[in-house]
């Protein structure tokens, strides 16, 4: 157990002890109550003893008398690093998502759950689910329970605007969220965390707001229904909606500094804005943050499609929700869209050659794929025909898994490339032929997004719910 985890656990135990003390003091002297009190008192004593031991260990670590134990993974041997600000894979195949499910404590999306989803929506599941790109979840089954009972839920996803041009990887959660909105006919809120980028990046506030405005154009161009979609930027919306800010304060009161250090790795040099920010990303999970949409309905279930590096925010949110009387948000986690140079890192908006951007020309797309897309092919044509290509590390094939919807064609490409019949150059051409018209079509749709349309999407208002 790490030092930060011990700190968080000790702090949580203190809170639990205080809560039990308060409960114990309120118990009457009646016989039945006395029996209950005896059980509570025993639990209280156990917690106090556990907390005493934790604090002794914590003190010894702080004094340098001992070191927190490390697992083999924690020792740096083959360990992937995944957090909201950085992703590093130890293998050229990318992050080990099976390990990540265990580490984060989420659940795999298996064939049984996919079959149930298809039964509820009465159509095939999205190819991003069937191919395991959205691979993990929290409480998706509970959302399906609500749908089967005839109840509605709402969707929540977001974007941190750190660059004017979005890349293909940024599209994945939005494409999937649009599909969810269409098949379930539910409202959607999209958060632009321009405040987060101001705190973490070397950007002026006005620039963060401008980048958010530009990113909204790409989001709207994907075809979201204006009657069911509300887009908001934190730096603006905070002053427009008291309920949103009030929920942020409630969340912040429930999470201690030790807990947020343990979850996000903050230290004594972190600005207080960073320490308080997780509550801002948590607040849209609760329908009470949007009274103009949901009225007095404070327990509308929420489903959040996001990349799995955002899960720490919502593990915190799910821990806080019951204490505030709210429902825990459900989540759908996607894997990472790899950089052109390989799957060991996710793409960076600051490196123009790490991905295909939505502003790229056909020539740029072709050049980037031919020049930078990491190949799983062999060193020579003869060797490739003999041994075949490795689809697990070939970026052109991996990109096709995200964007080529035709399952049969994708399988033929996989089989031909793996057998050596299809060469790397031809595989790259397949990808160019898929991505070029898709990007060009997006650019045309983006041109139709006016400032007035953006204002309409970003105006707090009643949605179809």
N, C-alpha and C positions, 0 to 999 in steps of 0.2 A: 504494500500500500504506500503510495507516494505521500510526501509531506503535505501537499495541498489537499489530498483526499482525506488525510487524517485531520487536518484543520477543519475541513468542511463537516466531517462526521462528528467531531467534538462539538462544533457549534450547533449542529442540528440536534445533538443529544441534549445540549443545554435548553434549547427551545422546547423539546419534548418534555423535559423535566418540569419546566415552568408551567407548561400546559397541564400536566398531571397534578402539580401542586395546586393550581387554581381549581381543577376539578375536584380534588380531594377536599379542599376547604369548603366546598359548597355542598358536600354530602350531608344529609340529615343524620340524626342519631337513631333513626328507626332501625329495627333489627335487620330488615332486608338491605337497607342502605349500608349498615355496618359490614355485612358480608361482602357487598360490592367494594366497600372501601378497603377491606383487607386485601382483595385481589389487586386493586389499584395501587395500594401501598407497597405490595410485593413487587409489582412492575416498576414502581418508582425507585425502589431500592436497587433493583437490577440495573436500571438505566444509570443511576448515580455511580454504581460500581464500574459499569462499562465506561462511563465518561471519565472516571478517575484514572483508569488504566490508559485510556486513549491520551489523556492530557500528560501523563507521565512519559509515554512514548514520544509525544510531540515535543515535550521539554528536552528530552535527551537528544532528539534530532536537532533541535535548534541550538543546543549547546555543543553539538559536534561529537557527542558521546556515542552515537550510533547512526547508522544510515538506513533509510527506508529500503526494504527488500525489493528487488527487481525480478520480474519474470524473465525468461529467456528472450521474449519479444522485447521487453523494456530495455534490455541490455544493448539494444542496437543491432542485433543480429536479425536481419530480414524484417524489420519493423517498418510498416507504412505510417506516414505522418498525415493525419487528416484532421483539419480544424477549419473554422470559417474563413481563415485568412491564408492558409497555405495547405497544399496537397503535394506530398512527395511519395512516390511508390518505390519500393525496393526492388521490384522486378520489371523487366522490360514488357511483361504482359500487363502491367498496370497494378492497381490496387487489388489486394486480396479481399473481395467483398464478403466472402463467407466468414473470414476472420473478423471483418468489420461488423457484421451482424452480431456476432458473439460479443465483441468489445462494447458495442453501443447498446446491446440488449433489445434490439428490434426483432422483427419476425420476417422470415423469407416469404416472398410471394410465390406460393407453390401452385401446382396444377389444379388442386382442389379449389383454392381461392379464385383462380382465374375462371374455372368452370362456373363457380357461383356468381361471379361478377357478370359473366356472359348470360347467365340465366336471368339475372335481375334486369339487365339493360336490353336483353332480347336482341343482341347483335354480337358479332365477334369482338373480342378485346382488341385494343390498340396494339399495333405491332411493337411499340416500345415496351409494352408489358409482356407480350408473348415471347419476345426475344431476350427478356431478362434485363433490359436496360433500366426500367423501373423494377427493382428487384427486392425491395424491402418495404415494410410498412409498420405502422402502429395503429391498431384498432380499425383497419379497413372493414373488418367483418361487422363492427358495430355500426358503421355508416350504412352498410348494406341492410342491416336489421332495420334501421330507421326508414330507409327507402321502401322496404317491403311493408312497413306499417303505414305507408302513405305520408310520412313526414319529410320535410325538406331539410337540407343542410346548406351551408355556403362554402365556397372555395376561397382560399387565400394563398397568394403567392407574391413574389416581389422581385425587385431588381435594384442592385446597388450601382448607381450611374457613375462609373469612374472614367468612361471614355465616350466620345461622341458617336463612334461607330461600334455597333454591337457585332459580335462574331457568331458563327453558326452554333457554337456551344450555348450561347445565351438563349437561343430559340427553343431549345429542347423543353424546358419546363413550361414555356408559354404555349408551344404547340400542343403539348399533352393536356395542359389546363384547358385550352379551348375545346379539345375533344371531350373532356369531362363535363364542361359546361353545356355542351351541345347534347350529350347523351342523357344527362340527368336534369337538364333544364333548371339550373340553380343560379343564384347570384354569385358574383365574384368580386373580391376586393384585391387590388394590386397596389402594393406599397413600394414607393421609391425612397430608398434610404439615403437621401442626399445628405442627411445629417451624419450618418455613419462615414461617408466618404470624406466629409469635411474633417472628421475627427481622426481618421486613419491615414488619409492621403495628404500630400503637400498641395492642396488645392484651396483657392479662395472660395468663400461661401457663394458668391454670385456665380462662379464657374460651376460649382456643384449643382446649383439650381438650373443653370443653362444646360448642362449635360443631361439632367433628368428630363427636361423638356424635349430634348432631341431624342432620347431613348423612348419616350412615350410615342413618338411617331412610328418607330419600328414595332412597338407593341400593338398599337391600334391597327397597323397595316396587316396584322395577322388575322383580322376579321372578327374581333370580339364584338358581341352584341351590346350596343350602347344602352339598351333598356335593362340589361342585367349586369353591367360592369361599371364599377367605380374605381378610378385610379387616383391615388393621392400621393403627394410628396410630403414627407415629414416636416420639413422646414416651413411649409405653408399650412398644412392641415392642423398642426398642433394648436394654432391660434383660432381655428375655425370650429373646433369641436371639443368642448369641455369634457365630455364623457370619455373621449380618447385619452386626454391627459390624466383624468382622474383614475382610469384603469392603470396607466403607467405608474402613477404614484402608489397605488395599491400593491402592484407587483413589486416595486422597489422596496416597499416596507417588509415584504415577505422573504426577501433574499438578502442574506448577509454578505459582507465583504469577503469573509472566508469562503463562503459557498461560490461566489462568482469568481474568485481566484482559482478555486479548484476546478471549475467548469471550463473557464476560458483562458486560464494561464496568465491573468493580469498580475502585475507586481507593483512594488511601491513607487515605481517611476511612471506608472500609467496615469494619464489624465483622468480626472473624475468623470469627464464626459464619457470616456470609454467604459468605465465601470458601471455607469448608469444606463448605457445604451441597450443592453439586452432586453430590458423591460419595454423599450420602444418597439422592438421587433416582435415581442411576445403579445403586446396588447391587441393587435388585429385578429388574434385567434378567438377573441370573445365578441359575440354579437352585440353586447352592450356598448362596445366602442363605437357603434354606428347606429344610434337611435333613429336617424333619419331614414335608414333602410329597414330596420327590424322593429322599430317602435319600442314597446316595453318587453319584448321577448329577449330575455337575457341568457337563455340556455339553448340557442340554436346551435346544433353541432357544426363543427368546422373541419374541413379536410384540406390539408396543405401539401401540394405537390412541390418538391424541392430537391436539389442535389443533397446527398447525404452529409456533406460537410456543414450544412446548416442545422443538423439535428441537435447539437448542443443547446441552441437557443430554445428548442421546443421540448427537450427533456426538462429544462428548467421550467418552462411554461406548464407542462403537464404536472410537475410537482406542486406548483403554486395553485393551479386551477381549483382543486377541491377546497382549499383553504379560503378561497374567495367566493365559493358557492357557484363556480362555473364548471362547464364540461371540459374535460381534457380534449385538446385538438387531436384529430387523427392525422397521420402522415403517410405520404407515398414518397419513397426515396429513389432518386435516380443515380446511376453510376456517372462517372465523369466523362465528358467529351474530351478525347485526348488531343494533345498538341500534334501538329503535323510531324514534328520531329520524333514522336514516340509517346507511348502511354505512361511513361514514368512521371509526367507532370501534367497538370491541366493547363489550358491555354491562358495566355496573358494578353490583355488588351493593349499593353504597352509594347508588345513585340509583334509588328505587322506580319512577320513571316511565320508566326506560330499557329496561325489559323486562317481560315477564309472569312473575310469580313463582309458584312452585308452591303458595303459600298464598293466592293471589288468589281473590276471590269472582267469580261470574259477572258481577256488576255492575262490579267493578273491571276485569275483562278487557275488557268491552265499552267502558267509558269510556276505557281506555288506548289501545285500538286506534283508536277513532273520533277521539280527541283528539290522540294523539301519533304514530301510525304515519305515517311519511313517505310521501307519495303521489307516484306517478309520473304522475298525471293532469294534464290541462291546467287553465288558470285558469277557464274557463267550460265549461258543458255543450256548447255549440255547438262550441267549439274542440276539446274532447275528442272529440266525434263525428267531427270533421273529421280530426284528426291522430292520434288514438288515444293510449293511455297507454304509458309507458315501464316495462316490467317489470324492466329491469335495475336501476332505482333504487327501485322501489315496494316498500316493506317488507312490505306485506300479501302480495304475490305471493312475495317471497323467503321469508317464513315458511312459506307453503304448500309451497314446494319441500322444506322440511325435514320437514313433518308430514303432508301429504296424500299418502297412499301410492298412490292411484289415478292412474296415468300418463295415462290418457285424459281424465279430468276435469281434471287439471292443464293438459294441453295445450289443451283447449277454453277454459279460463279465460284462458290466455296469449293465444290467438288472438283471443278476443272482446275482451279488454282492449286489446290492441295495435291492434285495428281501430277501437276507439272504441265498439263495441257495448255493452260492459260498463263501467259507470261506477265511479268510485272507491268510492262508498258501498256498492255491491253487492259489490265485491271485498272490502272490509273485513268485510261481513256473512259472506261465505264463510269468512274466517279465524276470525271469532268462533264460527261454527258448528262448526269443526274443533277449535279449542283448548279451548272451554268444557267439553265432555264429557270430553276427555282429561285436563284438569287436575282435574276433579271425581273422575274415576275414580282418579287418582293419590292424591288426598287420602284417599279411602276405603281404599285399600290401605295407605297410610302409617299409618292408625289401627290397623291390625292388627299393626304391628311393635312387639313388646314389648321391654323391656330384656333379658329372658332370651334372646330370639332374637338380639338384637345381640351379647350375650356369646358365643353359640354361633358366630356368624359370625367373631368376633374372637378366638376361642381357637385358638392354634397346634395343629394337628392334621393327621392324614393325610387327604388328599383322594383322590377317585377318580381314579387316574392309572395 
